[in-house]
Amino acid sequence: MTTLDRAIALANERRARPIPDVIDTPRLILRASKASDLAESYVASLESADALKSWMPWAYPAPDLESMRTYFNKVEVDWDARATVDFQWLDRATGQLVGKGGFHHIEWQHPRVEIGYWLRSSAVGRGYCTEAVNALTDYAKTHLGAVRAEIRSAVENAASRAVAERCGYALEGVMKSSVMRGDGSLCDGCLYARVF
């Protein structure tokens, strides 16, 4: 067996490994997204559209229900295939959706993950995003076998960058015209990473 064959076999084994569909933190329950989460996620996206439309193409000029429906129609299949591992972030005390995020780019052969996230506007300023990203980082290392986790953010997105920094991610560089804004234009992006 060649080195490449061994790497591919290991990547396939990691992909096939059962992974937990719930992450518990002191204030949050992060659980695997399901098709039935569409309505609640759409309501949260409408509430947060003004804050998100600069950074999230699906929120510009307003959240698109059909695009979200397409996403949620395949979210469970993508989880099973380990193509996307996406979580609903629920407030433990109220059960309300406060945010979403997970691993939207997984490279199994190395293995490396990219964490993406957004927070509902009414939940901003309470530390939920930092708590969730710390939990996702631990999950990537422990359950996905990741050796590297990345967060990419537009240079101008100070809130997203602050989360990465609070969670111990190091700024590795600024990449010219590498991040898509909500309106589809490109802007410079920060690449943050943690290596395990």
SULCORJO-V805186 format. One record per backbone hydrogen bond with DSSP energy under -0.5 kcal/mol. NH is the residue of the N-H (numbers start at 0). CO is the residue of the C=O. If there is no record, write none. Layout:
{{NH,CO} {NH,CO}}
//
This chain:
{{5,1} {6,2} {7,3} {8,4} {9,5} {10,6} {11,7} {12,8} {13,9} {14,10} {15,11} {16,12} {22,29} {24,27} {28,89} {29,22} {30,28} {30,87} {31,20} {32,85} {36,33} {37,34} {40,36} {41,37} {42,38} {43,39} {44,40} {45,41} {46,42} {47,43} {48,44} {48,45} {50,47} {51,47} {52,48} {54,51} {55,51} {56,54} {58,55} {59,56} {63,57} {64,62} {67,63} {68,64} {69,65} {70,66} {71,67} {72,68} {73,69} {73,70} {74,70} {77,73} {78,74} {79,75} {80,76} {81,77} {81,78} {82,77} {83,77} {84,102} {85,83} {86,100} {87,30} {88,98} {89,28} {89,87} {90,95} {91,26} {94,90} {97,88} {98,88} {99,117} {100,86} {101,115} {102,84} {103,101} {103,113} {104,113} {106,104} {106,111} {107,105} {109,106} {110,106} {111,106} {112,147} {113,104} {114,149} {115,101} {117,99} {119,97} {122,119} {123,120} {125,122} {130,126} {131,127} {132,128} {133,129} {134,130} {135,131} {136,132} {137,133} {138,134} {139,135} {140,136} {141,137} {142,138} {143,138} {145,139} {146,110} {147,110} {148,193} {149,112} {150,191} {152,189} {154,187} {156,153} {157,155} {160,156} {161,157} {162,158} {163,159} {164,160} {165,161} {166,162} {167,164} {168,163} {169,192} {171,169} {171,190} {172,190} {174,172} {174,188} {175,173} {177,174} {177,186} {178,186} {180,184} {181,53} {183,180} {186,178} {188,174} {189,152} {190,172} {191,150} {191,189} {192,169} {193,148} {195,146}}
//
